[in-house]
Amino acid sequence: MRNIIILSLILTGLVQATKYEISNIKKGGTLNVRDVPFKNRSVVVGNLAAYTTGISIKECTELADGSEWCYINAPRGASHIEGWVHSYYLKKMTKQASASKAHIQNFLHNFYMADEENYMDKLQVFYAFPMQKYLWNKNVSLRDLRITKVGEYKKWPTRDYRMTYLKVLKRKANYIDVQTTVRWHVQGHDDYEKGKDIQKLRLLPVGNTFKVSALKTLKHSVYPKPKPVVDENLTLVINGENNPEIEIGLTKTEQLVVANKFYIKSGSFFSDISPTYLETISKNGFAYMIQKVQQDDKIIRRVFIGPFNSIDEATQSLVAVRANINEFAYIQRNIK
């Protein structure tokens, strides 16, 4: 593998000219990215999903044991992740791979992830302007998009978008039409919304990546907010132990514990929670809380990981939670 990668870099002359994808990782798995090229003496700085494509190699080195490690740069939302990975898990992208469903999936995951950040300048690199809305005789300029996005940023400063479905509708020489399903959760200072969008997008191939040239939301669903009934017997369970001083909606102690904190909601259950699931949370080094809420004649058990003192602290932990516990986990301010 070392000879193949090094030869590839020599032939292209420029590292950026050749792109790679993840190989030898099972579907749903992740590849750890490390700060130094030594598995036993390194720190994991992030991880890459098995479908990750468009990876650049900056350099490779062969260790004394014969293993080869490469320093890579991979797109992650509107930014990048850099570090060392074993070359066994890298494969050069072919021309066919550059138009594959996996490459499209990787681009769209980053496209939606970029919309979670409050940086329009980073998000605009995903679009081709002027952009056209499907079935409308109207072009959308960068200024139009900026006005829309800034309004969203102000109303919902915390956003989470997860693409759960992708279908390629049409392939042409100069564009690709796709349909996606995106589950979203947005959080304001004192309110939230969550739901699902079905969208149609037109992608233009540009080098080793794509640009969104048209977009239309085919269906926009907002989930109704549950109206929990507070019961004095339903308590907040912290790491498996009931704390009689923390009762939902009853005491000031709860407000002092959970107010102005950030949490990662990792699941909701209508039956008993598997001990294995809770052990997984603990083994990954996280504390958790279980909120029991009565809704109609059922009791919902909500699992929250945390608390975290800042959104940055919660965001850093969210990567590990999605990789090892629940890929659909999201950040929530306070426990309501």
C-alpha positions, 0 to 999 in steps of 0.5 A, a space after each residue: 500500500 505504501 508504494 501505491 500511495 507514494 507512487 500516486 503522489 509522485 505521478 500527480 505532482 500535487 497532493 491535492 490532485 489525488 483524492 482518497 476514500 475510506 476502505 476496509 471499514 464496515 458500513 456504519 463503522 468509523 475510522 479514528 484519526 490520531 494526533 501522531 502515527 502511533 496507535 498505542 501512544 496517540 490521542 484520537 482527534 476525531 473519526 471519519 464515517 465509513 462513507 467518507 470520500 474526498 480525502 487528501 493526503 499531505 504526507 506518509 511515513 513508514 514506521 519501524 514495524 513496517 506499518 505505513 501512516 498518512 497525514 490526511 485532510 478530510 472535509 467535515 461539514 464546513 471545515 476539515 479534520 486532520 490527523 494520522 490514519 493507517 494507510 490500510 484504510 485508504 483507497 484512491 478514488 477512481 473517476 467512477 467513484 467521483 460520481 458514485 452514490 457514496 461520494 454524493 452521500 458524503 458531500 450531502 452529509 457535509 452540506 447539511 452539517 455545514 448548515 449547523 454552523 453560524 457561518 454563511 461564508 463557509 456554507 456558500 461554498 456548497 452552492 452554485 449561484 445564481 441558484 434556482 428553486 425547482 419548479 420556480 422561474 426564479 433565481 436565488 442570489 447569494 444575497 437572498 440566501 444570506 438574508 434567509 440564513 441569518 434569520 434562521 441563525 438568530 431564531 435557532 442558534 443551535 441546529 442539528 440536521 441528519 440526512 437519513 435517506 438518499 435516492 439518486 433520481 437522474 444522472 446526466 453528463 452535467 448534473 445529478 438530481 437526488 432526493 433526500 430525507 433530513 431529520 432536523 432539530 433546532 433550538 432557540 433560547 426558550 423554544 425548540 422545533 423538530 421534524 423532517 424535510 424531504 428535498 430534491 436537489 440538483 448537483 453540479 460536478 465540480 472537480 472532485 466535489 459538487 455544487 448545489 444549483 437547485 433545491 426544493 423542499 417537497 415536504 416539510 413536517 414539524 413534529 408536535 411537541 409533547 405535553 408532559 404531565 408532571 407526577 410527583 412520583 416521577 423523578 430524575 434518575 442520575 447515573 442509575 440512582 434516584 435522587 429524592 431532592 431532584 423531582 421534576 417541576 417541584 423543587 428549586 434543587 432541580 433548577 440549580 442542577 439542570 438550568 443553564 446547562 447543555 445536554 446530549 439527548 441520546 434516546 427516548 424509550 417507552 419501556 425499560 432501558 437496557 442495562 447494556 445501553 446505559 453501561 455503554 454510556 458509562 464505558 465511554 466516560 459519560 455521566 447520564 440522566 434519565 427523565 421520566 415523564 408521563 404522557 397520556 397513559 404511558 411513561 417516557 424515559 428520556 436519556 440525557 448525557 451530561 451536563 456540559 457547561 458550554 456548547 463547545 464542550 457538548 459539541 466535542 462530546 457529540 462526535 463520540 456519542 454519535 459514533 459509539 452510542 446513538 448516531 441520531 443524538 443531538 444537543 439540547 439546552 436544559 432539561 424540560 
